Amino acid sequence: RYVKQKRKLAMLYSKWFEERDIVFVNEPKGCESNYWLNSIVVSSRQQRDKFLELTNKKGVMTRPMWTPMHMLPMFSQCIKGNLSVAENVEERLVNIPSSVVDIG
């Protein structure tokens, strides 16, 4: 029941953000997500920061993606490959509220 509610919330988010031309992170084809965490991807760090400021000011707790490990000070000297995709996503991804209540 809980996962069913989480999936229903994700579908509501997906439709709402689609109408606003914002990418909701949906499950990949052939997979079935439990939507433990819901996220959106905006076009730039500026848009991300503006979205975060607005939503948090309105009492909707949103947060940026966590910092990728290779960008943390304690891992700065570790061997790594090209992580430009992770860095790009880090600048644009926003985690949105994912808790569920009975949404019918």
BAKOLLO-531499 format. One record per atom (N, C-alpha, C): residue number from 1; x, y, z; residue in one letter. Coordinates in steps of 0.001 Angstrom, whole numbers. Example, Ala and Ser with C-alpha at 12.3 -4.5 7.8 and 13.67 -1.06 7.14 Angstrom:
PT i X Y Z aa
PT 1 13190 -5690 7800 A
PT 1 12300 -4500 7800 A
PT 1 13200 -3300 7800 A
PT 2 12850 -2250 7080 S
PT 2 13670 -1060 7140 S
PT 2 12900 30 7870 S
***
This chain:
PT i X Y Z aa
PT 1 834 -1194 0 R
PT 1 0 0 0 R
PT 1 876 1255 0 R
PT 2 1933 1222 812 Y
PT 2 2812 2388 922 Y
PT 2 3479 2696 -423 Y
PT 3 4019 1684 -1061 V
PT 3 4676 1890 -2356 V
PT 3 3655 2343 -3392 V
PT 4 2451 1809 -3325 K
PT 4 1393 2234 -4247 K
PT 4 1123 3732 -4083 K
PT 5 1083 4227 -2855 Q
PT 5 871 5654 -2589 Q
PT 5 2055 6476 -3109 Q
PT 6 3275 5972 -2906 K
PT 6 4466 6676 -3395 K
PT 6 4439 6776 -4920 K
PT 7 4039 5704 -5567 R
PT 7 3968 5708 -7031 R
PT 7 2867 6649 -7517 R
PT 8 1753 6710 -6801 K
PT 8 675 7621 -7182 K
PT 8 1142 9073 -7051 K
PT 9 1849 9396 -5975 L
PT 9 2398 10738 -5799 L
PT 9 3341 11070 -6956 L
PT 10 4194 10137 -7318 A
PT 10 5135 10359 -8422 A
PT 10 4401 10634 -9732 A
PT 11 3323 9917 -9990 M
PT 11 2564 10141 -11228 M
PT 11 1896 11526 -11217 M
PT 12 1428 11964 -10058 L
PT 12 859 13310 -9945 L
PT 12 1929 14367 -10202 L
PT 13 3091 14180 -9605 Y
PT 13 4214 15085 -9856 Y
PT 13 4583 15103 -11336 Y
PT 14 4691 13920 -11919 S
PT 14 5102 13807 -13315 S
PT 14 4186 14628 -14216 S
PT 15 2895 14468 -14021 K
PT 15 1925 15211 -14842 K
PT 15 2023 16719 -14580 K
PT 16 2127 17118 -13317 W
PT 16 2168 18534 -12957 W
PT 16 3401 19212 -13546 W
PT 17 4560 18589 -13412 F
PT 17 5787 19199 -13938 F
PT 17 5847 19160 -15458 F
PT 18 5264 18133 -16072 E
PT 18 5225 18060 -17533 E
PT 18 4490 19266 -18112 E
PT 19 3432 19682 -17456 E
PT 19 2651 20837 -17907 E
PT 19 3418 22154 -17734 E
PT 20 4512 22121 -16968 R
PT 20 5322 23313 -16728 R
PT 20 6697 23230 -17387 R
PT 21 6852 22244 -18245 D
PT 21 8097 22061 -18988 D
PT 21 9319 21914 -18076 D
PT 22 9123 21170 -16968 I
PT 22 10214 20820 -16059 I
PT 22 10304 19301 -16042 I
PT 23 11499 18769 -16104 V
PT 23 11697 17323 -16177 V
PT 23 11570 16693 -14794 V
PT 24 10578 15824 -14634 F
PT 24 10442 15006 -13432 F
PT 24 11214 13721 -13696 F
PT 25 11977 13266 -12723 V
PT 25 12784 12056 -12905 V
PT 25 11880 10834 -12733 V
PT 26 11483 10273 -13874 N
PT 26 10641 9079 -13897 N
PT 26 11484 7822 -13885 N
PT 27 10843 6712 -13576 E
PT 27 11538 5428 -13600 E
PT 27 11942 5087 -15033 E
PT 28 13080 4424 -15190 P
PT 28 13493 4006 -16537 P
PT 28 12535 2958 -17096 P
PT 29 12434 2896 -18407 K
PT 29 11603 1875 -19057 K
PT 29 12068 485 -18610 K
PT 30 11106 -385 -18380 G
PT 30 11414 -1749 -17970 G
PT 30 11708 -1894 -16489 G
PT 31 11573 -823 -15731 C
PT 31 11835 -845 -14285 C
PT 31 10578 -411 -13538 C
PT 32 10542 -726 -12272 E
PT 32 9431 -286 -11439 E
PT 32 9999 320 -10169 E
PT 33 9980 1643 -10112 S
PT 33 10550 2374 -8988 S
PT 33 9603 2389 -7792 S
PT 34 10191 2455 -6600 N
PT 34 9373 2671 -5407 N
PT 34 9246 4165 -5120 N
PT 35 9899 4992 -5919 Y
PT 35 9875 6446 -5785 Y
PT 35 10127 6891 -4345 Y
PT 36 11137 6279 -3733 W
PT 36 11554 6661 -2390 W
PT 36 11878 8152 -2344 W
PT 37 12507 8661 -3404 L
PT 37 12872 10066 -3487 L
PT 37 12429 10601 -4842 L
PT 38 11727 11713 -4845 N
PT 38 11284 12347 -6081 N
PT 38 12175 13541 -6387 N
PT 39 12515 13687 -7657 S
PT 39 13413 14761 -8070 S
PT 39 12978 15341 -9404 S
PT 40 13408 16583 -9621 I
PT 40 13210 17245 -10908 I
PT 40 14566 17742 -11395 I
PT 41 14652 17986 -12690 V
PT 41 15860 18546 -13279 V
PT 41 15463 19836 -13989 V
PT 42 16106 20930 -13601 V
PT 42 15840 22228 -14224 V
PT 42 16974 22544 -15197 V
PT 43 16890 23681 -15866 S
PT 43 17830 23959 -16956 S
PT 43 19191 24503 -16525 S
PT 44 19287 25067 -15328 S
PT 44 20563 25668 -14924 S
PT 44 20660 25769 -13406 S
PT 45 21864 26021 -12911 R
PT 45 22064 26235 -11481 R
PT 45 21252 27450 -11026 R
PT 46 21208 28488 -11859 Q
PT 46 20424 29688 -11516 Q
PT 46 18961 29340 -11308 Q
PT 47 18389 28572 -12234 Q
PT 47 16986 28183 -12107 Q
PT 47 16805 27306 -10873 Q
PT 48 17757 26399 -10633 R
PT 48 17688 25538 -9451 R
PT 48 17657 26380 -8179 R
PT 49 18580 27313 -8053 D
PT 49 18666 28132 -6848 D
PT 49 17421 28996 -6659 D
PT 50 16886 29509 -7750 K
PT 50 15663 30315 -7685 K
PT 50 14486 29446 -7224 K
PT 51 14381 28234 -7779 F
PT 51 13324 27295 -7401 F
PT 51 13437 26938 -5923 F
PT 52 14661 26632 -5469 L
PT 52 14881 26286 -4062 L
PT 52 14483 27431 -3140 L
PT 53 14885 28626 -3491 E
PT 53 14565 29791 -2662 E
PT 53 13056 30005 -2571 E
PT 54 12388 29968 -3710 L
PT 54 10944 30193 -3752 L
PT 54 10177 29123 -2979 L
PT 55 10464 27867 -3241 T
PT 55 9702 26794 -2599 T
PT 55 9945 26762 -1096 T
PT 56 11190 26923 -668 N
PT 56 11467 26902 767 N
PT 56 10857 28113 1467 N
PT 57 10855 29257 801 K
PT 57 10233 30454 1364 K
PT 57 8729 30237 1567 K
PT 58 8132 29435 670 K
PT 58 6694 29138 746 K
PT 58 6388 27960 1681 K
PT 59 7416 27398 2325 G
PT 59 7211 26308 3272 G
PT 59 7235 24920 2658 G
PT 60 7669 24806 1414 V
PT 60 7791 23506 755 V
PT 60 9272 23144 785 V
PT 61 9613 22142 1593 M
PT 61 11024 21813 1761 M
PT 61 11572 21079 540 M
PT 62 12378 21794 -214 T
PT 62 13087 21216 -1347 T
PT 62 14571 21375 -1054 T
PT 63 15388 20578 -1709 R
PT 63 16830 20684 -1484 R
PT 63 17581 20269 -2736 R
PT 64 18800 20790 -2873 P
PT 64 19589 20385 -4036 P
PT 64 20057 18948 -3876 P
PT 65 20490 18389 -4980 M
PT 65 21100 17069 -4941 M
PT 65 22283 17113 -3991 M
PT 66 22564 15998 -3344 W
PT 66 23743 15926 -2490 W
PT 66 24997 16098 -3329 W
PT 67 26058 16531 -2697 T
PT 67 27314 16750 -3407 T
PT 67 27911 15412 -3830 T
PT 68 28266 15262 -5100 P
PT 68 28898 14020 -5542 P
PT 68 30191 13774 -4746 P
PT 69 30466 12530 -4444 M
PT 69 31600 12183 -3588 M
PT 69 32929 12747 -4080 M
PT 70 33137 12749 -5383 H
PT 70 34434 13205 -5885 H
PT 70 34651 14705 -5669 H
PT 71 33575 15423 -5302 M
PT 71 33682 16853 -5064 M
PT 71 33866 17186 -3577 M
PT 72 33794 16178 -2723 L
PT 72 33998 16383 -1291 L
PT 72 35487 16501 -992 L
PT 73 35846 17392 -68 P
PT 73 37273 17618 229 P
PT 73 38053 16343 543 P
PT 74 37475 15417 1307 M
PT 74 38213 14215 1700 M
PT 74 38497 13261 548 M
PT 75 37821 13460 -580 F
PT 75 38037 12600 -1739 F
PT 75 38678 13349 -2914 F
PT 76 39078 14585 -2700 S
PT 76 39589 15418 -3788 S
PT 76 40855 14868 -4439 S
PT 77 41628 14089 -3717 Q
PT 77 42879 13542 -4262 Q
PT 77 42723 12122 -4810 Q
PT 78 41520 11578 -4769 C
PT 78 41297 10212 -5259 C
PT 78 41317 10175 -6782 C
PT 79 41683 9034 -7304 I
PT 79 41672 8821 -8749 I
PT 79 40223 8867 -9226 I
PT 80 40007 9549 -10341 K
PT 80 38659 9619 -10900 K
PT 80 38743 9816 -12403 K
PT 81 37692 9449 -13055 G
PT 81 37588 9654 -14490 G
PT 81 36819 10925 -14770 G
PT 82 36293 11008 -15969 N
PT 82 35495 12161 -16365 N
PT 82 34121 12048 -15697 N
PT 83 33815 12972 -14827 L
PT 83 32540 12958 -14113 L
PT 83 31711 14199 -14439 L
PT 84 31868 14677 -15670 S
PT 84 31174 15900 -16077 S
PT 84 29654 15733 -16071 S
PT 85 29147 14545 -16337 V
PT 85 27699 14328 -16305 V
PT 85 27194 14477 -14871 V
PT 86 27866 13853 -13924 A
PT 86 27478 13974 -12515 A
PT 86 27540 15429 -12068 A
PT 87 28563 16152 -12493 E
PT 87 28715 17558 -12121 E
PT 87 27596 18405 -12732 E
PT 88 27215 18081 -13959 N
PT 88 26133 18805 -14620 N
PT 88 24801 18546 -13920 N
PT 89 24543 17308 -13586 V
PT 89 23296 16958 -12908 V
PT 89 23264 17598 -11522 V
PT 90 24384 17613 -10823 E
PT 90 24455 18202 -9486 E
PT 90 24024 19661 -9502 E
PT 91 24320 20354 -10567 E
PT 91 23961 21772 -10674 E
PT 91 22473 21997 -10951 E
PT 92 21766 20965 -11423 R
PT 92 20405 21177 -11913 R
PT 92 19328 20336 -11233 R
PT 93 19710 19373 -10404 L
PT 93 18730 18469 -9810 L
PT 93 18215 19007 -8477 L
PT 94 16909 18889 -8267 V
PT 94 16264 19310 -7025 V
PT 94 15451 18137 -6490 V
PT 95 15662 17817 -5225 N
PT 95 14841 16809 -4557 N
PT 95 13606 17503 -4006 N
PT 96 12449 16933 -4288 I
PT 96 11181 17528 -3876 I
PT 96 10527 16632 -2823 I
PT 97 9542 17148 -2078 P
PT 97 8925 16348 -1020 P
PT 97 8452 14978 -1549 P
PT 98 8753 13950 -764 S
PT 98 8458 12592 -1199 S
PT 98 7623 11806 -206 S
PT 99 7284 12421 920 S
PT 99 6464 11734 1909 S
PT 99 5042 11600 1386 S
PT 100 4378 10556 1821 V
PT 100 3002 10370 1377 V
PT 100 2057 10307 2574 V
PT 101 876 10763 2313 V
PT 101 -267 10578 3204 V
PT 101 -1305 9891 2326 V
PT 102 -2404 9547 2848 D
PT 102 -3418 8902 2029 D
PT 102 -3917 9891 974 D
PT 103 -3504 9682 -296 I
PT 103 -3886 10591 -1366 I
PT 103 -4983 9982 -2248 I
PT 104 -5677 9008 -1701 G
PT 104 -6832 8449 -2381 G
PT 104 -6565 7412 -3406 G
***
